Amino acid sequence: MSKRAVIVPIVTLGVAAALLFTIRGCWTTWEGDRAEQRTDDAYVRADVTPLSTRISGTVRTVAVNDYQPVKAGQLMVQLDDDDYRAELDEARAALAGAQAQLASNQAAKRIQDAKIQSAEASIVQATAAAGAAKAGVDAISPEVERTSLELKRQRALLAGKAATHQQFEQATAAANQNAGMLASRQADLDRAQAALASSRSALQAEERQRAALDTQDGVYRAQIQAKEAAIVVAQVNLGYTKIVAPVDGATGERHVHEGQLVAPGMQVIDLVEGDVWIQANYKETQLTNIRQGDAADIRVDAFPGVVLHGKVAEISPASGSQFALLPPDNATGNFTKVVQRVPVKIVLDPGHPLQNLLRPGFSVVVTVHASGKDGKTKRSQS
């Protein structure tokens, strides 16, 4: 066998091995350094909101059809609201009753204030009567003492034959008369003092009743607040009988029909918002030079030959696998390295006539004009 027949295969294998190791070591760098990063793992996306019920009830009307454009605030589903209107009327009636009780209590307080004023006037009168009675007692007391001393003097004179029986009898009559007057005025004083004590007790009772009315006032005010809160709850529940579009968009498939009984949390219809964007799932090795704000070209499979333009709005803070229901844990078993995909949000430039025809889920091909490499070149030159 000639040397050439041996050397040529060896050289060929060596060159192939060198190329393999070169490509393997530099492929990631070559791929990341490309000025245009392309991916066909991209789709049209939009916010899809499943509208659900907050209360239970029977569907009265489904006011929209499947896939119908709607405006913000447009009625989509109407539930039977008779029960909730009755609850609202009941809550309003309860509030009116609590307000009437408060008004009645205010009137009772005014009456009680009048009673307190009357009791205070009675105390003033009783105090004056007691003062007058005491003055009467004070006025007659010196006369009683004088006639009592005169009676003693006449008794002593009569015993010594120096006074007549007529003089003694006159002194006795005068002493008895003044003693009777003192007893009468003392009785008047006792009655006046008793009346004064009774008036003071009556005033204390009226004041305690007034304090009780003040306490009841607080109870009625608390009841009014509770009834007002019940009205708010009833109004909110009544509002929940109408399911309206929160934003402009289009309906999905209806999940309920007239006459159907729904429970809280039941999904009734889907709403697809009008604004769409592109989600391009780039390989992590392609993100080296992609930056926020980079221009992008979008080709939609549904419209061959048409190129839409947009820009990179956001780059996901983590790869798609990290948001999966069961994210991978490479430390639990055998490891196989897999290039990860990172979602990149691309917003479309406004004004293209085909934008209104885009539907979430459409497949697209995205090419991003990466600016990171230019930025690094400029920084290195500076």
C-alpha positions in Angstrom: 0.0 0.0 0.0 1.3 3.4 -1.0 2.0 6.2 1.6 -0.5 8.4 -0.2 -3.3 5.9 0.4 -2.5 6.1 4.1 -1.8 9.8 4.5 -4.9 11.1 2.7 -7.5 9.5 5.0 -5.5 10.5 8.1 -5.3 14.2 6.9 -8.9 14.1 6.0 -9.9 12.8 9.4 -7.6 15.4 11.1 -9.2 18.2 9.1 -12.7 17.0 9.9 -11.8 16.7 13.6 -10.3 20.2 13.6 -13.4 21.6 11.9 -15.7 19.7 14.3 -13.9 21.1 17.4 -13.7 24.6 15.8 -17.4 24.7 15.0 -18.3 23.2 18.4 -16.2 25.8 20.3 -17.2 28.8 18.2 -20.8 28.0 17.1 -22.4 29.8 20.1 -20.2 32.9 19.5 -21.0 32.9 15.8 -24.7 32.5 16.5 -24.8 35.3 19.1 -22.7 37.7 17.1 -25.1 37.7 14.1 -26.6 41.1 13.4 -29.9 39.6 12.5 -31.5 37.1 14.8 -34.2 35.0 13.3 -36.7 32.6 14.8 -39.8 30.8 13.7 -40.8 29.9 17.2 -43.0 33.0 17.4 -46.7 33.7 17.7 -49.3 36.5 17.8 -50.4 37.1 21.4 -53.1 39.1 23.1 -54.6 39.4 26.5 -57.4 36.9 26.9 -59.6 37.5 29.9 -62.1 34.8 31.1 -65.1 36.7 32.5 -66.7 35.0 35.4 -69.6 35.5 37.7 -69.3 37.0 41.2 -72.8 35.8 42.4 -75.2 33.0 41.7 -78.2 33.4 39.6 -80.1 32.5 36.4 -78.9 33.9 33.0 -81.5 36.2 31.7 -79.8 37.4 28.5 -76.6 36.7 26.6 -76.3 40.0 24.8 -73.4 39.1 22.5 -72.6 36.4 20.0 -69.5 34.3 19.6 -66.4 36.2 18.2 -68.3 39.6 18.2 -66.4 42.9 18.6 -67.3 44.7 21.8 -66.6 48.1 23.3 -65.6 48.8 26.9 -68.7 48.8 29.1 -70.9 47.0 26.6 -73.3 44.5 28.3 -72.3 40.9 27.6 -74.4 38.8 30.0 -77.3 39.8 32.2 -78.4 37.7 35.2 -81.8 37.7 36.7 -81.7 40.6 39.2 -85.2 40.4 40.9 -83.8 38.8 44.1 -81.0 41.4 44.3 -83.3 44.3 43.7 -85.6 43.0 46.5 -82.5 42.8 48.8 -81.6 46.3 47.9 -85.2 47.5 48.7 -85.1 45.6 52.0 -81.8 47.2 52.9 -83.2 50.7 52.1 -86.3 50.0 54.2 -84.1 48.8 57.1 -82.1 52.0 56.8 -85.3 54.1 56.8 -86.4 52.3 60.0 -83.1 52.9 61.7 -83.2 56.6 60.8 -86.8 56.8 62.1 -85.7 55.2 65.4 -82.9 57.8 65.6 -85.3 60.6 64.9 -87.7 59.3 67.6 -84.8 59.1 70.0 -83.9 62.7 69.3 -87.5 63.7 70.0 -87.4 61.7 73.3 -84.2 63.6 74.2 -85.8 66.9 73.6 -88.8 65.8 75.9 -86.3 64.6 78.5 -84.4 67.9 78.3 -87.7 69.7 79.1 -88.3 67.3 82.0 -84.8 68.1 83.3 -85.5 71.8 83.1 -88.8 71.3 84.9 -87.0 69.3 87.7 -84.4 72.0 88.0 -87.2 74.6 88.3 -88.9 72.4 91.0 -85.6 72.3 92.9 -85.4 76.1 92.7 -88.9 76.4 94.0 -88.4 73.8 96.7 -85.2 75.5 97.8 -87.0 78.8 98.1 -89.8 77.2 100.0 -87.3 75.6 102.4 -85.6 78.9 102.8 -88.9 80.6 103.6 -89.9 77.9 106.1 -86.5 78.2 107.8 -86.9 81.9 108.0 -90.3 81.4 109.6 -88.8 79.1 112.2 -86.0 81.6 112.8 -88.5 84.4 113.2 -90.8 82.7 115.7 -88.0 81.1 117.8 -87.1 84.3 119.8 -90.8 84.9 120.6 -91.1 81.3 121.8 -88.1 81.7 124.0 -89.4 85.0 125.3 -92.9 83.7 126.2 -91.4 80.6 127.7 -89.3 82.7 130.0 -92.3 85.0 130.8 -94.3 81.8 131.7 -91.6 80.7 134.1 -91.4 84.2 135.7 -95.3 84.4 136.1 -95.2 80.9 137.7 -92.6 82.0 140.2 -94.5 85.3 140.9 -97.8 83.3 141.4 -96.1 81.0 143.8 -94.9 84.1 145.8 -98.4 85.7 145.8 -96.9 88.5 143.6 -99.0 87.8 140.5 -102.6 87.0 139.8 -104.0 83.8 138.2 -105.1 85.9 135.2 -101.5 87.1 134.5 -100.3 83.5 134.8 -103.0 82.3 132.4 -102.2 85.0 129.9 -98.5 84.1 130.0 -99.4 80.4 129.6 -101.6 81.1 126.6 -99.0 83.2 124.9 -96.3 80.5 125.5 -98.6 77.8 124.1 -99.6 79.9 121.1 -95.9 80.6 120.1 -95.0 77.0 120.7 -97.8 75.9 118.4 -96.7 78.4 115.8 -93.1 77.1 116.0 -94.2 73.5 115.6 -96.3 74.5 112.6 -93.4 76.4 111.0 -91.1 73.5 111.8 -93.5 71.2 110.0 -93.5 73.5 107.0 -89.7 73.4 107.0 -89.7 69.6 107.1 -92.1 69.4 104.2 -90.1 71.9 102.2 -86.9 70.0 102.8 -88.6 66.7 101.9 -89.9 68.4 98.7 -86.4 69.6 97.9 -84.9 66.1 98.4 -87.7 64.7 96.2 -87.0 67.3 93.5 -83.3 66.5 93.5 -84.0 62.8 93.3 -86.4 63.5 90.4 -83.6 65.5 88.6 -81.1 62.7 89.0 -83.6 60.2 87.6 -84.3 62.5 84.6 -80.6 62.9 84.0 -80.0 59.2 84.1 -82.8 58.8 81.6 -81.2 61.4 79.4 -77.9 59.5 79.6 -79.7 56.3 78.6 -81.1 58.1 75.6 -77.6 59.3 74.6 -76.4 55.7 74.7 -79.4 54.6 72.7 -78.5 57.3 70.2 -75.1 55.7 69.7 -76.8 52.3 69.1 -79.1 53.8 66.5 -76.2 55.5 64.7 -74.3 52.3 64.6 -77.4 50.5 63.2 -77.6 53.2 60.5 -74.0 52.7 59.5 -74.6 48.9 59.3 -77.7 49.5 57.2 -75.8 51.8 54.9 -73.1 49.2 54.5 -75.8 46.6 53.7 -77.2 48.9 51.0 -73.7 49.2 49.5 -73.3 45.4 49.5 -76.8 45.1 47.9 -75.9 47.6 45.2 -72.6 45.9 44.5 -74.4 42.5 44.2 -77.0 44.1 41.9 -74.2 45.5 39.8 -72.7 42.0 39.5 -75.8 40.8 37.7 -74.5 42.7 34.7 -71.3 41.3 33.2 -69.8 44.0 30.9 -66.7 44.2 28.7 -63.9 45.8 30.8 -62.0 46.9 27.6 -62.4 47.0 23.8 -61.9 43.6 22.2 -63.8 40.6 20.8 -65.7 37.8 22.5 -64.6 34.2 22.4 -67.0 31.3 22.7 -69.9 31.7 25.0 -70.1 29.2 27.8 -73.6 29.9 29.1 -77.0 30.4 27.6 -80.4 31.9 28.6 -82.0 30.2 31.6 -78.8 28.5 32.8 -78.1 28.6 36.5 -74.6 29.9 37.3 -72.6 29.8 40.5 -69.9 32.3 41.7 -66.7 31.9 39.8 -68.2 30.2 36.8 -66.7 31.3 33.5 -69.4 32.7 31.2 -67.4 34.1 28.2 -63.9 35.0 27.1 -62.8 38.4 26.0 -59.8 38.9 23.7 -58.4 42.4 23.9 -57.8 44.3 20.7 -54.1 45.1 21.1 -51.9 42.3 19.9 -48.2 41.7 20.1 -45.6 39.1 19.1 -44.0 36.6 21.4 -40.8 35.4 19.9 -39.1 32.5 21.8 -35.4 33.0 21.1 -32.7 30.5 22.0 -30.6 31.8 24.9 -27.5 31.8 22.5 -29.3 34.3 20.2 -29.8 36.9 23.0 -26.2 38.0 23.2 -26.8 41.3 21.3 -30.6 41.7 21.4 -31.6 44.8 23.3 -34.8 46.5 24.2 -35.9 48.8 21.4 -34.2 46.9 18.6 -36.1 46.9 15.3 -37.9 43.7 14.2 -39.4 42.4 11.0 -42.4 40.1 11.3 -43.7 37.8 8.6 -47.1 36.3 9.3 -47.8 32.8 7.9 -51.4 33.8 7.2 -50.3 36.7 4.9 -47.4 35.5 2.7 -45.1 38.2 1.4 -46.3 40.8 3.8 -43.7 42.2 6.3 -44.8 44.0 9.4 -42.4 46.1 11.5 -42.1 46.5 15.2 -39.5 46.7 18.0 -38.4 44.7 21.0 -40.5 45.9 24.0 -39.4 43.5 26.7 -37.1 40.5 27.3 -38.4 37.9 29.7 -36.5 37.9 33.1 -36.3 34.1 32.9 -36.5 31.3 30.4 -39.9 29.7 29.6 -39.0 26.6 31.5 -38.8 28.5 34.7 -42.5 29.5 34.4 -43.6 26.0 33.6 -46.0 24.2 36.0 -43.2 21.8 36.8 -39.8 23.6 36.3 -36.9 21.3 35.6 -34.5 20.4 38.4 -31.3 19.2 36.9 -29.8 18.3 40.3 -32.2 15.4 40.8 -31.0 13.0 38.1 -29.0 12.6 34.9 -28.3 15.9 33.2 -28.8 16.6 29.5 -27.9 20.1 28.4 -30.8 21.7 26.4 -30.6 25.1 24.9 -33.3 27.2 26.6 -35.8 29.5 25.0 -36.5 33.0 26.4 -39.6 34.9 25.4 -39.1 38.3 23.8 -42.1 40.6 23.5 -42.3 42.6 20.3 -44.8 45.3 19.7 -45.9 46.3 16.3 -45.6 49.7 14.7 -49.0 51.2 14.4 -50.7 52.0 11.1 -50.4 48.8 9.1 -53.8 47.8 7.6 -53.3 44.1 8.4 -52.9 44.6 12.1 -56.7 44.4 12.6 -56.7 41.0 10.9 -54.1 39.5 13.2 -55.4 36.9 15.6 -53.8 35.5 18.7 -52.1 32.2 17.9 -51.0 33.0 14.4 -47.6 31.7 13.6 -45.0 34.3 12.5 -41.3 34.4 11.7 -39.4 37.2 13.5 -36.1 38.8 12.5 -34.6 41.1 15.1 -31.9 43.6 14.1 -29.6 43.2 17.1 -27.9 46.4 18.2 -25.9 45.1 21.1 -22.9 44.3 18.9 -22.8 47.8 17.5 -23.0 49.2 21.0 -20.0 47.1 22.1 -18.0 48.1 19.0 -18.7 51.8 19.7 -17.7 51.4 23.4 -14.4 49.6 22.5 -13.5 52.3 19.9 -14.2 55.1 22.5 
